[in-house]
Amino acid sequence: MGWKIPWFTTADDFSEDFDVPEYFGLNVFLRDGEEIFRTYFTNGRAVEAIGPVWSFLDLTPLGRQETWEDSPEGYPQDPPYSWWRLHDEYEHQQSR
């Protein structure tokens, strides 16, 4: 769909350093300049409640960046659902 969202996963000691000794944990981080803050964490069965992509967007520090939300000055905001497109409403990009 042309989205450019950086999702990351780890397979080393990083997870253990952030309270995930095994299985799955969800960490959300915010980088502000050179500083990094962990803004959300859950693991185990608590992760099951997170289903649709909207839940993930709402967990991020800046949310959906819609006009009803409080965002720091300088961050873009759009009217609610203005970014929402059906799969066939995206411009087609040619594969390389």
N, CA, C and O atoms as a CHARMM CRD file, in Angstrom:
* protein
*
  384
    1    1 MET  N      0.80500  -1.19800   0.00000 PROA 1      0.00000
    2    1 MET  CA     0.00000   0.00000   0.00000 PROA 1      0.00000
    3    1 MET  C      0.84600   1.25800   0.00000 PROA 1      0.00000
    4    1 MET  O      0.31400   2.36800   0.04200 PROA 1      0.00000
    5    2 GLY  N      2.14500   1.09500  -0.04600 PROA 2      0.00000
    6    2 GLY  CA     3.01100   2.26000  -0.09600 PROA 2      0.00000
    7    2 GLY  C      3.30900   2.87500   1.25800 PROA 2      0.00000
    8    2 GLY  O      3.90300   3.95100   1.31900 PROA 2      0.00000
    9    3 TRP  N      2.90800   2.21400   2.36500 PROA 3      0.00000
   10    3 TRP  CA     3.16400   2.76500   3.69100 PROA 3      0.00000
   11    3 TRP  C      4.63900   2.64300   4.01000 PROA 3      0.00000
   12    3 TRP  O      5.29200   1.67800   3.61300 PROA 3      0.00000
   13    4 LYS  N      5.15300   3.60700   4.71500 PROA 4      0.00000
   14    4 LYS  CA     6.55700   3.58100   5.12300 PROA 4      0.00000
   15    4 LYS  C      6.63100   3.69800   6.64000 PROA 4      0.00000
   16    4 LYS  O      7.01800   4.73600   7.17700 PROA 4      0.00000
   17    5 ILE  N      6.25000   2.60900   7.32900 PROA 5      0.00000
   18    5 ILE  CA     6.25000   2.57200   8.78600 PROA 5      0.00000
   19    5 ILE  C      7.36000   1.61700   9.21200 PROA 5      0.00000
   20    5 ILE  O      7.35800   0.45400   8.80700 PROA 5      0.00000
   21    6 PRO  N      8.30700   2.08500  10.02200 PROA 6      0.00000
   22    6 PRO  CA     9.37500   1.18100  10.44900 PROA 6      0.00000
   23    6 PRO  C      8.92500   0.28000  11.60300 PROA 6      0.00000
   24    6 PRO  O      8.71700   0.75200  12.72100 PROA 6      0.00000
   25    7 TRP  N      8.77600  -1.01600  11.32500 PROA 7      0.00000
   26    7 TRP  CA     8.48900  -2.00800  12.35100 PROA 7      0.00000
   27    7 TRP  C      9.76800  -2.81200  12.55200 PROA 7      0.00000
   28    7 TRP  O     10.46200  -3.12400  11.58400 PROA 7      0.00000
   29    8 PHE  N     10.08200  -3.14700  13.78000 PROA 8      0.00000
   30    8 PHE  CA    11.31700  -3.85500  14.07200 PROA 8      0.00000
   31    8 PHE  C     11.03900  -5.04700  14.96900 PROA 8      0.00000
   32    8 PHE  O     10.09900  -5.03500  15.76400 PROA 8      0.00000
   33    9 THR  N     11.84700  -6.05800  14.83700 PROA 9      0.00000
   34    9 THR  CA    11.81400  -7.18100  15.74800 PROA 9      0.00000
   35    9 THR  C     13.24900  -7.52100  16.10700 PROA 9      0.00000
   36    9 THR  O     14.17800  -7.17500  15.37800 PROA 9      0.00000
   37   10 THR  N     13.42500  -8.19500  17.22500 PROA 10     0.00000
   38   10 THR  CA    14.77700  -8.52400  17.67300 PROA 10     0.00000
   39   10 THR  C     14.89700 -10.01700  17.92500 PROA 10     0.00000
   40   10 THR  O     13.90600 -10.69800  18.18800 PROA 10     0.00000
   41   11 ALA  N     16.10700 -10.51000  17.84300 PROA 11     0.00000
   42   11 ALA  CA    16.36700 -11.92300  18.11400 PROA 11     0.00000
   43   11 ALA  C     17.63600 -12.05800  18.95000 PROA 11     0.00000
   44   11 ALA  O     18.32600 -13.07600  18.88200 PROA 11     0.00000
   45   12 ASP  N     17.94100 -11.03200  19.73500 PROA 12     0.00000
   46   12 ASP  CA    19.14200 -11.08900  20.56200 PROA 12     0.00000
   47   12 ASP  C     18.79800 -10.68600  21.99500 PROA 12     0.00000
   48   12 ASP  O     17.63300 -10.76200  22.38500 PROA 12     0.00000
   49   13 ASP  N     19.77100 -10.26500  22.77600 PROA 13     0.00000
   50   13 ASP  CA    19.57000  -9.91900  24.18200 PROA 13     0.00000
   51   13 ASP  C     18.76000  -8.64500  24.39000 PROA 13     0.00000
   52   13 ASP  O     18.37000  -8.34800  25.51900 PROA 13     0.00000
   53   14 PHE  N     18.50100  -7.89600  23.34100 PROA 14     0.00000
   54   14 PHE  CA    17.73500  -6.66200  23.47000 PROA 14     0.00000
   55   14 PHE  C     16.39800  -6.92000  24.15700 PROA 14     0.00000
   56   14 PHE  O     16.00500  -6.17200  25.05200 PROA 14     0.00000
   57   15 SER  N     15.70000  -7.97200  23.74400 PROA 15     0.00000
   58   15 SER  CA    14.39600  -8.26900  24.33200 PROA 15     0.00000
   59   15 SER  C     14.49900  -8.52200  25.83100 PROA 15     0.00000
   60   15 SER  O     13.68200  -8.02000  26.60300 PROA 15     0.00000
   61   16 GLU  N     15.48900  -9.29000  26.24300 PROA 16     0.00000
   62   16 GLU  CA    15.66600  -9.55200  27.66700 PROA 16     0.00000
   63   16 GLU  C     15.95600  -8.27000  28.43900 PROA 16     0.00000
   64   16 GLU  O     15.51500  -8.11500  29.57800 PROA 16     0.00000
   65   17 ASP  N     16.68300  -7.36700  27.83400 PROA 17     0.00000
   66   17 ASP  CA    16.98300  -6.09100  28.48100 PROA 17     0.00000
   67   17 ASP  C     15.72300  -5.26000  28.71300 PROA 17     0.00000
   68   17 ASP  O     15.71200  -4.36600  29.56000 PROA 17     0.00000
   69   18 PHE  N     14.66500  -5.55500  27.96100 PROA 18     0.00000
   70   18 PHE  CA    13.42500  -4.79800  28.08200 PROA 18     0.00000
   71   18 PHE  C     12.26900  -5.67700  28.54800 PROA 18     0.00000
   72   18 PHE  O     11.15400  -5.57500  28.03700 PROA 18     0.00000
   73   19 ASP  N     12.54900  -6.54700  29.52900 PROA 19     0.00000
   74   19 ASP  CA    11.52900  -7.33400  30.23500 PROA 19     0.00000
   75   19 ASP  C     10.83000  -8.39200  29.40100 PROA 19     0.00000
   76   19 ASP  O      9.70700  -8.77600  29.73000 PROA 19     0.00000
   77   20 VAL  N     11.44700  -8.87400  28.34200 PROA 20     0.00000
   78   20 VAL  CA    10.86000  -9.93500  27.53200 PROA 20     0.00000
   79   20 VAL  C     11.86000 -11.09500  27.48900 PROA 20     0.00000
   80   20 VAL  O     12.60800 -11.22500  26.52000 PROA 20     0.00000
   81   21 PRO  N     11.87900 -11.93600  28.52300 PROA 21     0.00000
   82   21 PRO  CA    12.85500 -13.02500  28.55100 PROA 21     0.00000
   83   21 PRO  C     12.57600 -14.11100  27.51400 PROA 21     0.00000
   84   21 PRO  O     13.50400 -14.78200  27.06100 PROA 21     0.00000
   85   22 GLU  N     11.31300 -14.29100  27.13200 PROA 22     0.00000
   86   22 GLU  CA    10.94900 -15.25900  26.10600 PROA 22     0.00000
   87   22 GLU  C      9.59100 -14.87300  25.53700 PROA 22     0.00000
   88   22 GLU  O      8.90500 -14.00000  26.06900 PROA 22     0.00000
   89   23 TYR  N      9.23000 -15.50700  24.49400 PROA 23     0.00000
   90   23 TYR  CA     7.96600 -15.27000  23.80300 PROA 23     0.00000
   91   23 TYR  C      7.88400 -13.86600  23.24100 PROA 23     0.00000
   92   23 TYR  O      8.81100 -13.41600  22.56700 PROA 23     0.00000
   93   24 PHE  N      6.78500 -13.16000  23.50600 PROA 24     0.00000
   94   24 PHE  CA     6.52700 -11.91200  22.81600 PROA 24     0.00000
   95   24 PHE  C      6.29900 -10.77300  23.79400 PROA 24     0.00000
   96   24 PHE  O      5.67200 -10.94800  24.83900 PROA 24     0.00000
   97   25 GLY  N      6.80600  -9.62800  23.44700 PROA 25     0.00000
   98   25 GLY  CA     6.53100  -8.41200  24.19700 PROA 25     0.00000
   99   25 GLY  C      6.43700  -7.26300  23.21600 PROA 25     0.00000
  100   25 GLY  O      7.07100  -7.28700  22.16100 PROA 25     0.00000
  101   26 LEU  N      5.66100  -6.27100  23.55300 PROA 26     0.00000
  102   26 LEU  CA     5.49300  -5.11600  22.67900 PROA 26     0.00000
  103   26 LEU  C      6.03400  -3.88500  23.39300 PROA 26     0.00000
  104   26 LEU  O      5.51600  -3.47000  24.43000 PROA 26     0.00000
  105   27 ASN  N      7.07700  -3.31500  22.82100 PROA 27     0.00000
  106   27 ASN  CA     7.66700  -2.07500  23.30800 PROA 27     0.00000
  107   27 ASN  C      7.39500  -0.97800  22.29600 PROA 27     0.00000
  108   27 ASN  O      7.45800  -1.21300  21.08900 PROA 27     0.00000
  109   28 VAL  N      7.09400   0.21500  22.77900 PROA 28     0.00000
  110   28 VAL  CA     6.93600   1.37600  21.91000 PROA 28     0.00000
  111   28 VAL  C      7.92900   2.42000  22.40100 PROA 28     0.00000
  112   28 VAL  O      7.96700   2.74700  23.58700 PROA 28     0.00000
  113   29 PHE  N      8.73300   2.94100  21.47400 PROA 29     0.00000
  114   29 PHE  CA     9.75400   3.92300  21.81400 PROA 29     0.00000
  115   29 PHE  C      9.51200   5.22400  21.07200 PROA 29     0.00000
  116   29 PHE  O      8.90700   5.24100  20.00000 PROA 29     0.00000
  117   30 LEU  N      9.98700   6.30200  21.64900 PROA 30     0.00000
  118   30 LEU  CA     9.96500   7.60700  21.01200 PROA 30     0.00000
  119   30 LEU  C     11.37100   8.17500  21.07000 PROA 30     0.00000
  120   30 LEU  O     11.98200   8.23900  22.13700 PROA 30     0.00000
  121   31 ARG  N     11.88000   8.58700  19.91700 PROA 31     0.00000
  122   31 ARG  CA    13.19300   9.24500  19.89900 PROA 31     0.00000
  123   31 ARG  C     12.96500  10.73900  19.76000 PROA 31     0.00000
  124   31 ARG  O     12.26800  11.19900  18.85500 PROA 31     0.00000
  125   32 ASP  N     13.56100  11.47700  20.66700 PROA 32     0.00000
  126   32 ASP  CA    13.50100  12.93300  20.65100 PROA 32     0.00000
  127   32 ASP  C     14.94300  13.41700  20.60800 PROA 32     0.00000
  128   32 ASP  O     15.62100  13.49500  21.63300 PROA 32     0.00000
  129   33 GLY  N     15.39600  13.74000  19.40000 PROA 33     0.00000
  130   33 GLY  CA    16.80700  14.11100  19.24400 PROA 33     0.00000
  131   33 GLY  C     17.68200  12.91500  19.55500 PROA 33     0.00000
  132   33 GLY  O     17.55100  11.86800  18.92100 PROA 33     0.00000
  133   34 GLU  N     18.56100  13.05600  20.50800 PROA 34     0.00000
  134   34 GLU  CA    19.46700  11.97100  20.89200 PROA 34     0.00000
  135   34 GLU  C     18.90600  11.10500  22.02600 PROA 34     0.00000
  136   34 GLU  O     19.51000  10.09400  22.38700 PROA 34     0.00000
  137   35 GLU  N     17.76600  11.49100  22.58500 PROA 35     0.00000
  138   35 GLU  CA    17.18000  10.73400  23.69100 PROA 35     0.00000
  139   35 GLU  C     16.11600   9.77100  23.17900 PROA 35     0.00000
  140   35 GLU  O     15.38700  10.07400  22.23500 PROA 35     0.00000
  141   36 ILE  N     16.03900   8.59400  23.82200 PROA 36     0.00000
  142   36 ILE  CA    15.05000   7.58400  23.47100 PROA 36     0.00000
  143   36 ILE  C     14.26700   7.24100  24.73200 PROA 36     0.00000
  144   36 ILE  O     14.84300   6.98800  25.79100 PROA 36     0.00000
  145   37 PHE  N     12.94000   7.23700  24.59700 PROA 37     0.00000
  146   37 PHE  CA    12.05800   6.95700  25.72400 PROA 37     0.00000
  147   37 PHE  C     11.19300   5.75300  25.40100 PROA 37     0.00000
  148   37 PHE  O     10.65500   5.64600  24.29800 PROA 37     0.00000
  149   38 ARG  N     11.05800   4.84800  26.36000 PROA 38     0.00000
  150   38 ARG  CA    10.10100   3.75200  26.19700 PROA 38     0.00000
  151   38 ARG  C      8.77000   4.28400  26.71500 PROA 38     0.00000
  152   38 ARG  O      8.65100   4.63800  27.88800 PROA 38     0.00000
  153   39 THR  N      7.76800   4.34000  25.83400 PROA 39     0.00000
  154   39 THR  CA     6.50000   4.96200  26.18700 PROA 39     0.00000
  155   39 THR  C      5.39600   3.95400  26.47100 PROA 39     0.00000
  156   39 THR  O      4.35700   4.31200  27.02700 PROA 39     0.00000
  157   40 TYR  N      5.61000   2.69500  26.09400 PROA 40     0.00000
  158   40 TYR  CA     4.58400   1.68000  26.31900 PROA 40     0.00000
  159   40 TYR  C      5.23600   0.31100  26.31100 PROA 40     0.00000
  160   40 TYR  O      6.19200   0.06300  25.57600 PROA 40     0.00000
  161   41 PHE  N      4.69200  -0.58700  27.15800 PROA 41     0.00000
  162   41 PHE  CA     5.16700  -1.96500  27.17200 PROA 41     0.00000
  163   41 PHE  C      4.05300  -2.88000  27.65500 PROA 41     0.00000
  164   41 PHE  O      3.32600  -2.54800  28.59100 PROA 41     0.00000
  165   42 THR  N      3.92500  -4.03000  27.01200 PROA 42     0.00000
  166   42 THR  CA     3.06800  -5.10500  27.49300 PROA 42     0.00000
  167   42 THR  C      3.62300  -6.41700  26.95400 PROA 42     0.00000
  168   42 THR  O      4.36100  -6.43400  25.96900 PROA 42     0.00000
  169   43 ASN  N      3.26100  -7.51200  27.61000 PROA 43     0.00000
  170   43 ASN  CA     3.70500  -8.82000  27.12800 PROA 43     0.00000
  171   43 ASN  C      2.70100  -9.88800  27.53700 PROA 43     0.00000
  172   43 ASN  O      1.67700  -9.59600  28.15400 PROA 43     0.00000
  173   44 GLY  N      3.01000 -11.11800  27.18500 PROA 44     0.00000
  174   44 GLY  CA     2.15500 -12.23700  27.54500 PROA 44     0.00000
  175   44 GLY  C      0.75500 -12.10100  26.97800 PROA 44     0.00000
  176   44 GLY  O      0.57200 -11.66300  25.84200 PROA 44     0.00000
  177   45 ARG  N     -0.22000 -12.47600  27.76800 PROA 45     0.00000
  178   45 ARG  CA    -1.60900 -12.48300  27.31900 PROA 45     0.00000
  179   45 ARG  C     -2.15100 -11.07500  27.06300 PROA 45     0.00000
  180   45 ARG  O     -3.13500 -10.92200  26.33900 PROA 45     0.00000
  181   46 ALA  N     -1.53800 -10.05900  27.63600 PROA 46     0.00000
  182   46 ALA  CA    -2.01900  -8.68800  27.43900 PROA 46     0.00000
  183   46 ALA  C     -1.91500  -8.26100  25.98000 PROA 46     0.00000
  184   46 ALA  O     -2.63900  -7.36700  25.54200 PROA 46     0.00000
  185   47 VAL  N     -1.03000  -8.88500  25.23300 PROA 47     0.00000
  186   47 VAL  CA    -0.84500  -8.52600  23.83000 PROA 47     0.00000
  187   47 VAL  C     -2.04900  -8.95800  22.99300 PROA 47     0.00000
  188   47 VAL  O     -2.31300  -8.37200  21.94300 PROA 47     0.00000
  189   48 GLU  N     -2.77300  -9.96700  23.44500 PROA 48     0.00000
  190   48 GLU  CA    -3.90600 -10.48300  22.66800 PROA 48     0.00000
  191   48 GLU  C     -4.97100  -9.42100  22.42800 PROA 48     0.00000
  192   48 GLU  O     -5.67100  -9.47800  21.41800 PROA 48     0.00000
  193   49 ALA  N     -5.10900  -8.46600  23.31800 PROA 49     0.00000
  194   49 ALA  CA    -6.13900  -7.43200  23.17500 PROA 49     0.00000
  195   49 ALA  C     -5.81700  -6.44600  22.05700 PROA 49     0.00000
  196   49 ALA  O     -6.68800  -5.69400  21.61900 PROA 49     0.00000
  197   50 ILE  N     -4.58600  -6.44900  21.60200 PROA 50     0.00000
  198   50 ILE  CA    -4.18200  -5.54600  20.53200 PROA 50     0.00000
  199   50 ILE  C     -4.42300  -6.26400  19.21600 PROA 50     0.00000
  200   50 ILE  O     -3.72000  -7.21800  18.88200 PROA 50     0.00000
  201   51 GLY  N     -5.40400  -5.80900  18.48100 PROA 51     0.00000
  202   51 GLY  CA    -5.75200  -6.49500  17.25200 PROA 51     0.00000
  203   51 GLY  C     -5.52900  -5.66600  16.01900 PROA 51     0.00000
  204   51 GLY  O     -4.51100  -5.82500  15.34500 PROA 51     0.00000
  205   52 PRO  N     -6.45800  -4.78100  15.70400 PROA 52     0.00000
  206   52 PRO  CA    -6.34400  -4.03700  14.44900 PROA 52     0.00000
  207   52 PRO  C     -5.23900  -2.99200  14.47600 PROA 52     0.00000
  208   52 PRO  O     -4.73700  -2.62100  15.53700 PROA 52     0.00000
  209   53 VAL  N     -4.87400  -2.53200  13.30300 PROA 53     0.00000
  210   53 VAL  CA    -3.80700  -1.54300  13.18400 PROA 53     0.00000
  211   53 VAL  C     -4.12900  -0.27500  13.97200 PROA 53     0.00000
  212   53 VAL  O     -3.21800   0.41400  14.43200 PROA 53     0.00000
  213   54 TRP  N     -5.42100   0.04000  14.13300 PROA 54     0.00000
  214   54 TRP  CA    -5.79800   1.25200  14.87600 PROA 54     0.00000
  215   54 TRP  C     -5.26200   1.17400  16.30300 PROA 54     0.00000
  216   54 TRP  O     -4.82400   2.18100  16.86100 PROA 54     0.00000
  217   55 SER  N     -5.29700  -0.01200  16.88900 PROA 55     0.00000
  218   55 SER  CA    -4.78100  -0.18000  18.25300 PROA 55     0.00000
  219   55 SER  C     -3.29700   0.14300  18.31800 PROA 55     0.00000
  220   55 SER  O     -2.83400   0.77000  19.27100 PROA 55     0.00000
  221   56 PHE  N     -2.56000  -0.27700  17.31700 PROA 56     0.00000
  222   56 PHE  CA    -1.12500   0.01400  17.28600 PROA 56     0.00000
  223   56 PHE  C     -0.88000   1.51100  17.11900 PROA 56     0.00000
  224   56 PHE  O     -0.01500   2.07800  17.78500 PROA 56     0.00000
  225   57 LEU  N     -1.63200   2.14200  16.24100 PROA 57     0.00000
  226   57 LEU  CA    -1.47000   3.58400  16.05000 PROA 57     0.00000
  227   57 LEU  C     -1.76000   4.34900  17.34000 PROA 57     0.00000
  228   57 LEU  O     -1.06700   5.31300  17.66400 PROA 57     0.00000
  229   58 ASP  N     -2.77400   3.92200  18.06500 PROA 58     0.00000
  230   58 ASP  CA    -3.14900   4.62100  19.29100 PROA 58     0.00000
  231   58 ASP  C     -2.14300   4.40600  20.42000 PROA 58     0.00000
  232   58 ASP  O     -2.13400   5.17000  21.38500 PROA 58     0.00000
  233   59 LEU  N     -1.30500   3.39300  20.32000 PROA 59     0.00000
  234   59 LEU  CA    -0.26100   3.16000  21.32600 PROA 59     0.00000
  235   59 LEU  C      0.98700   4.00000  21.08000 PROA 59     0.00000
  236   59 LEU  O      1.79200   4.19900  21.98900 PROA 59     0.00000
  237   60 THR  N      1.14700   4.48300  19.87700 PROA 60     0.00000
  238   60 THR  CA     2.34600   5.25700  19.57000 PROA 60     0.00000
  239   60 THR  C      2.28500   6.61700  20.25800 PROA 60     0.00000
  240   60 THR  O      1.19500   7.15000  20.47000 PROA 60     0.00000
  241   61 PRO  N      3.42800   7.18200  20.60800 PROA 61     0.00000
  242   61 PRO  CA     3.43900   8.44100  21.34800 PROA 61     0.00000
  243   61 PRO  C      2.70200   9.58400  20.66100 PROA 61     0.00000
  244   61 PRO  O      2.14100  10.44500  21.33900 PROA 61     0.00000
  245   62 LEU  N      2.69300   9.61100  19.33300 PROA 62     0.00000
  246   62 LEU  CA     2.02200  10.69200  18.61800 PROA 62     0.00000
  247   62 LEU  C      0.65700  10.27800  18.07800 PROA 62     0.00000
  248   62 LEU  O      0.00200  11.06400  17.39400 PROA 62     0.00000
  249   63 GLY  N      0.22300   9.06100  18.37500 PROA 63     0.00000
  250   63 GLY  CA    -1.09400   8.61300  17.95800 PROA 63     0.00000
  251   63 GLY  C     -1.28800   8.64500  16.45900 PROA 63     0.00000
  252   63 GLY  O     -0.35800   8.38700  15.69500 PROA 63     0.00000
  253   64 ARG  N     -2.47800   8.95700  16.04700 PROA 64     0.00000
  254   64 ARG  CA    -2.80700   9.01000  14.61600 PROA 64     0.00000
  255   64 ARG  C     -2.46900  10.37100  14.01900 PROA 64     0.00000
  256   64 ARG  O     -2.58800  10.56500  12.80900 PROA 64     0.00000
  257   65 GLN  N     -2.05400  11.29900  14.84800 PROA 65     0.00000
  258   65 GLN  CA    -1.72800  12.66200  14.43000 PROA 65     0.00000
  259   65 GLN  C     -2.91400  13.32300  13.73700 PROA 65     0.00000
  260   65 GLN  O     -2.76900  13.95400  12.69000 PROA 65     0.00000
  261   66 GLU  N     -4.09000  13.16500  14.34100 PROA 66     0.00000
  262   66 GLU  CA    -5.29600  13.80700  13.84100 PROA 66     0.00000
  263   66 GLU  C     -5.53900  15.09300  14.62700 PROA 66     0.00000
  264   66 GLU  O     -4.99800  15.27200  15.71800 PROA 66     0.00000
  265   67 THR  N     -6.34400  15.97400  14.07500 PROA 67     0.00000
  266   67 THR  CA    -6.52200  17.31200  14.63800 PROA 67     0.00000
  267   67 THR  C     -7.10600  17.31100  16.04300 PROA 67     0.00000
  268   67 THR  O     -6.91000  18.28300  16.77200 PROA 67     0.00000
  269   68 TRP  N     -7.80500  16.28100  16.45200 PROA 68     0.00000
  270   68 TRP  CA    -8.39400  16.24100  17.78800 PROA 68     0.00000
  271   68 TRP  C     -7.36400  15.87500  18.86100 PROA 68     0.00000
  272   68 TRP  O     -7.63300  16.03400  20.05200 PROA 68     0.00000
  273   69 GLU  N     -6.19400  15.39100  18.45100 PROA 69     0.00000
  274   69 GLU  CA    -5.17900  14.96600  19.40500 PROA 69     0.00000
  275   69 GLU  C     -4.24700  16.12300  19.76300 PROA 69     0.00000
  276   69 GLU  O     -4.04000  17.04300  18.97200 PROA 69     0.00000
  277   70 ASP  N     -3.69800  16.05300  20.96100 PROA 70     0.00000
  278   70 ASP  CA    -2.68700  17.02100  21.37700 PROA 70     0.00000
  279   70 ASP  C     -1.33600  16.53800  20.87400 PROA 70     0.00000
  280   70 ASP  O     -0.80700  15.54400  21.37100 PROA 70     0.00000
  281   71 SER  N     -0.78400  17.22500  19.90700 PROA 71     0.00000
  282   71 SER  CA     0.53000  16.88400  19.36900 PROA 71     0.00000
  283   71 SER  C      1.49200  18.02500  19.66500 PROA 71     0.00000
  284   71 SER  O      1.08100  19.18300  19.73700 PROA 71     0.00000
  285   72 PRO  N      2.76400  17.70700  19.83700 PROA 72     0.00000
  286   72 PRO  CA     3.75100  18.76700  20.04600 PROA 72     0.00000
  287   72 PRO  C      3.77800  19.72700  18.85800 PROA 72     0.00000
  288   72 PRO  O      3.49400  19.34000  17.72400 PROA 72     0.00000
  289   73 GLU  N      4.11500  20.94900  19.12900 PROA 73     0.00000
  290   73 GLU  CA     4.20200  21.95500  18.06900 PROA 73     0.00000
  291   73 GLU  C      5.19100  21.49700  17.00000 PROA 73     0.00000
  292   73 GLU  O      6.26700  20.98000  17.30300 PROA 73     0.00000
  293   74 GLY  N      4.80400  21.69700  15.75500 PROA 74     0.00000
  294   74 GLY  CA     5.67100  21.32900  14.64200 PROA 74     0.00000
  295   74 GLY  C      5.38800  19.96600  14.04500 PROA 74     0.00000
  296   74 GLY  O      5.92900  19.63200  12.99100 PROA 74     0.00000
  297   75 TYR  N      4.54200  19.16300  14.70200 PROA 75     0.00000
  298   75 TYR  CA     4.19600  17.85600  14.15300 PROA 75     0.00000
  299   75 TYR  C      2.93200  17.99500  13.31400 PROA 75     0.00000
  300   75 TYR  O      1.98300  18.64900  13.74600 PROA 75     0.00000
  301   76 PRO  N      2.89800  17.40000  12.13200 PROA 76     0.00000
  302   76 PRO  CA     1.72800  17.55000  11.25800 PROA 76     0.00000
  303   76 PRO  C      0.49800  16.85900  11.83300 PROA 76     0.00000
  304   76 PRO  O      0.60000  15.83000  12.50000 PROA 76     0.00000
  305   77 GLN  N     -0.65400  17.43900  11.56400 PROA 77     0.00000
  306   77 GLN  CA    -1.92500  16.83200  11.94800 PROA 77     0.00000
  307   77 GLN  C     -2.88800  16.94900  10.77200 PROA 77     0.00000
  308   77 GLN  O     -2.84700  17.91600  10.01100 PROA 77     0.00000
  309   78 ASP  N     -3.74800  15.95700  10.63800 PROA 78     0.00000
  310   78 ASP  CA    -4.73400  15.93000   9.56600 PROA 78     0.00000
  311   78 ASP  C     -6.11600  15.68200  10.16200 PROA 78     0.00000
  312   78 ASP  O     -6.21900  15.19700  11.28800 PROA 78     0.00000
  313   79 PRO  N     -7.17100  16.00400   9.43400 PROA 79     0.00000
  314   79 PRO  CA    -8.52200  15.69000   9.91500 PROA 79     0.00000
  315   79 PRO  C     -8.66900  14.18700  10.13000 PROA 79     0.00000
  316   79 PRO  O     -7.98600  13.40000   9.47500 PROA 79     0.00000
  317   80 PRO  N     -9.55800  13.77800  11.04600 PROA 80     0.00000
  318   80 PRO  CA    -9.75200  12.34500  11.30400 PROA 80     0.00000
  319   80 PRO  C    -10.02100  11.55500  10.02400 PROA 80     0.00000
  320   80 PRO  O    -10.81100  11.96500   9.17300 PROA 80     0.00000
  321   81 TYR  N     -9.35600  10.43500   9.91600 PROA 81     0.00000
  322   81 TYR  CA    -9.50700   9.47100   8.82500 PROA 81     0.00000
  323   81 TYR  C     -9.15500  10.00000   7.44000 PROA 81     0.00000
  324   81 TYR  O     -9.49900   9.36400   6.44400 PROA 81     0.00000
  325   82 SER  N     -8.49100  11.12700   7.34500 PROA 82     0.00000
  326   82 SER  CA    -8.11400  11.62900   6.01800 PROA 82     0.00000
  327   82 SER  C     -7.04000  10.74600   5.36800 PROA 82     0.00000
  328   82 SER  O     -6.86400  10.78800   4.15000 PROA 82     0.00000
  329   83 TRP  N     -6.33000   9.95900   6.16000 PROA 83     0.00000
  330   83 TRP  CA    -5.27100   9.08000   5.66700 PROA 83     0.00000
  331   83 TRP  C     -5.81000   7.70200   5.30100 PROA 83     0.00000
  332   83 TRP  O     -5.09200   6.89400   4.71200 PROA 83     0.00000
  333   84 TRP  N     -7.05600   7.42800   5.64200 PROA 84     0.00000
  334   84 TRP  CA    -7.65900   6.11000   5.45900 PROA 84     0.00000
  335   84 TRP  C     -7.97800   5.87700   3.98900 PROA 84     0.00000
  336   84 TRP  O     -8.70500   6.66200   3.38000 PROA 84     0.00000
  337   85 ARG  N     -7.44000   4.80800   3.41600 PROA 85     0.00000
  338   85 ARG  CA    -7.70900   4.44000   2.03000 PROA 85     0.00000
  339   85 ARG  C     -8.01700   2.94600   1.96700 PROA 85     0.00000
  340   85 ARG  O     -7.45700   2.15300   2.72300 PROA 85     0.00000
  341   86 LEU  N     -8.90200   2.57800   1.06900 PROA 86     0.00000
  342   86 LEU  CA    -9.12800   1.17000   0.80000 PROA 86     0.00000
  343   86 LEU  C     -7.96400   0.66100  -0.05000 PROA 86     0.00000
  344   86 LEU  O     -7.28100   1.45000  -0.70200 PROA 86     0.00000
  345   87 HSD  N     -7.74200  -0.62200  -0.04700 PROA 87     0.00000
  346   87 HSD  CA    -6.57200  -1.17400  -0.73200 PROA 87     0.00000
  347   87 HSD  C     -6.52600  -0.80000  -2.20900 PROA 87     0.00000
  348   87 HSD  O     -5.43900  -0.70700  -2.77900 PROA 87     0.00000
  349   88 ASP  N     -7.67000  -0.58500  -2.84100 PROA 88     0.00000
  350   88 ASP  CA    -7.65600  -0.25900  -4.26100 PROA 88     0.00000
  351   88 ASP  C     -7.65100   1.25400  -4.53100 PROA 88     0.00000
  352   88 ASP  O     -7.78200   1.67500  -5.68000 PROA 88     0.00000
  353   89 GLU  N     -7.50100   2.06600  -3.48500 PROA 89     0.00000
  354   89 GLU  CA    -7.45300   3.51500  -3.66200 PROA 89     0.00000
  355   89 GLU  C     -6.03100   4.07000  -3.64500 PROA 89     0.00000
  356   89 GLU  O     -5.83500   5.27900  -3.76800 PROA 89     0.00000
  357   90 TYR  N     -5.04700   3.19900  -3.49400 PROA 90     0.00000
  358   90 TYR  CA    -3.65400   3.63100  -3.49400 PROA 90     0.00000
  359   90 TYR  C     -3.12400   3.64800  -4.91700 PROA 90     0.00000
  360   90 TYR  O     -3.52500   2.83600  -5.75100 PROA 90     0.00000
  361   91 GLU  N     -2.22600   4.57400  -5.18300 PROA 91     0.00000
  362   91 GLU  CA    -1.59400   4.58300  -6.49900 PROA 91     0.00000
  363   91 GLU  C     -0.75500   3.32500  -6.63700 PROA 91     0.00000
  364   91 GLU  O     -0.06500   2.92000  -5.70100 PROA 91     0.00000
  365   92 HSD  N     -0.81900   2.71700  -7.79600 PROA 92     0.00000
  366   92 HSD  CA    -0.04900   1.50600  -8.02400 PROA 92     0.00000
  367   92 HSD  C      1.42200   1.86100  -8.21600 PROA 92     0.00000
  368   92 HSD  O      1.76400   2.78000  -8.96100 PROA 92     0.00000
  369   93 GLN  N      2.27900   1.12000  -7.53300 PROA 93     0.00000
  370   93 GLN  CA     3.71000   1.32100  -7.68800 PROA 93     0.00000
  371   93 GLN  C      4.27400   0.10000  -8.39900 PROA 93     0.00000
  372   93 GLN  O      3.95900  -1.04000  -8.05800 PROA 93     0.00000
  373   94 GLN  N      5.10000   0.35900  -9.38100 PROA 94     0.00000
  374   94 GLN  CA     5.68900  -0.75100 -10.12900 PROA 94     0.00000
  375   94 GLN  C      6.76000  -1.43100  -9.29800 PROA 94     0.00000
  376   94 GLN  O      7.53000  -0.77500  -8.59700 PROA 94     0.00000
  377   95 SER  N      6.80100  -2.74600  -9.38200 PROA 95     0.00000
  378   95 SER  CA     7.85400  -3.51400  -8.71700 PROA 95     0.00000
  379   95 SER  C      9.13500  -3.38300  -9.50100 PROA 95     0.00000
  380   95 SER  O      9.11100  -3.23400 -10.72300 PROA 95     0.00000
  381   96 ARG  N     10.23100  -3.43600  -8.81800 PROA 96     0.00000
  382   96 ARG  CA    11.53700  -3.35700  -9.50200 PROA 96     0.00000
  383   96 ARG  C     12.13700  -4.71400  -9.66700 PROA 96     0.00000
  384   96 ARG  O     13.23000  -4.84400 -10.21800 PROA 96     0.00000
